[in-house]
Amino acid sequence: MAAATFLALGDSYTIGEGVAEEGRWPVQLVARLRERGFAMDAPRIIAATGWTTDELASAMDASRLEPHYTLVTLLIGVNNQYRGRSVAEYREQFTALLQRAVSLAGDAGRVVVVSIPDWGVTTFAEGRDRTAIAREIDVFNAIAREETLRMHARSVDVTSASRGAGALSGMLADDGLHPSSAQYSHWVEAIIPATEAALRGKID
């Protein structure tokens, strides 16, 4: 039986800004899935620090992606929020990305959308309006979840984990903004059930 292929689409959180390659959550996820008996190829990651929805779309165009991947994850939007981009634009562009993800997977059930973490709880956000940041991120996440459910893909919340970690010792990379590999391991705990269900073809 051929190993499952995995495409991870996103921004700094997916590429793991500030952590070693083995600390990135898609890499940790593959390791955990292998432990659980799934034959998995190494993840193909299309992500970069700072990308917004349209920049991810452009990178996907340049990457000449060919279907079908066994599993596709999508985590995008924090930079739309950070740059003050509109929620209407986010909905339109996120929905287009999700449609592409479903096409690349060949089945909406094999697409897992991961929520945007709350950077407002980090030390980097000191002196900023943390309440406003949280409120805006909640709006972006609500849009993503609504579109994800409408398209019958899978939705996973890591925002709660990011807020729980906050600025706790060892939970942030050296920049005081991005998660550490230890925090990403908490994310993987939240992501594992949806990815296992996707790989087994279960219906939620």
WOSULFEN-V101675 format. One line per field, one symbol per residue. psi: psi as a letter, one per 40 degrees, with the letter a starting at -180 (. if undefined). A space follows every 50 residues. Layout:
BEGIN
psi=???
END
This chain:
BEGIN
psi=hiiiihhhhaadddefheiideeidddddddddddeehhhiiihhgiihe hiddddddddddefihihidhhihhiedddddefiidddddddddddddd dddddehdeehhhhihiheeeiddeheigddddddddddddddddddddd efaihhhedddddddbfiheeiideediiiddddddddddddddddddde fih.
END
